[in-house]
Amino acid sequence: MAVEFEKLVYLDPQKTGSTFVEEVLIDVLGHEPTVRQRHTPLQARDPHRLHCISVRDPWDQYLSLYRYGSDRKGGVYLTLKNAGQASAYRDFGSWLDVVLDPANAAAVAPRWGDTGIARLVGLQSFRYMRMAIPRSLQLMPSMKTVEDVREQHARLKAWDVVLRTETLLDDVVEMLDTHRDRLGITMGRDEIASRAASHAGANASKSKRVEMADEHRARIAEREWLLLEEFGYQA
């Protein structure tokens, strides 16, 4: 499941630069994935392969998702439209009112609603957990409290390496260079970096604070507490 290579598994949450990462992996590793089921959870972690996951600043992720839906694109827009909630896109605050409310989870992302996890974590944390934990959709209904989420995530997360969208080019190069022997890479760091930089999306890696109203930032932080705790994003 996910995007699997002979010696590496890429866990690819939606809207975290996954197309760029996959292109670089194919180029540097020298072969297509053995399995490509994008945004699909693992059934089990293979201890013999390196596992990486991409993550993104949750505020940037919400703004991106809102803007995408404002252009009438994407699964969240379509599910909200089908639920009669398309008017939420009149402004960012109105949209947040809908997508941050656990009561609307099924209308925002059906699996987020089905698992019952929406009352404990926001949409972006759900998307991350979906890929980070093997058999995540089957396990989420057993998470009844925030402490259950923390404990199961800490114990079951599959990834070895984190690739941050804000520094994605550097992070991918660092991973491939650090684990060159394990991954069978013979090219040097400079060539890895050159090949990575040649792919579309390389210049999207920027570390900058997303500007938005303090109220919106605080509301998102409350729902996406797991991403803040795990990866140090600052409200």
Summary of the structure (lengths in Angstrom):
residues: 235
radius of gyration: 17.9
end to end distance: 33.2
largest distance: 54.2
contacts: 732
relative contact order: 0.17
helix: 58%
strand: 9%
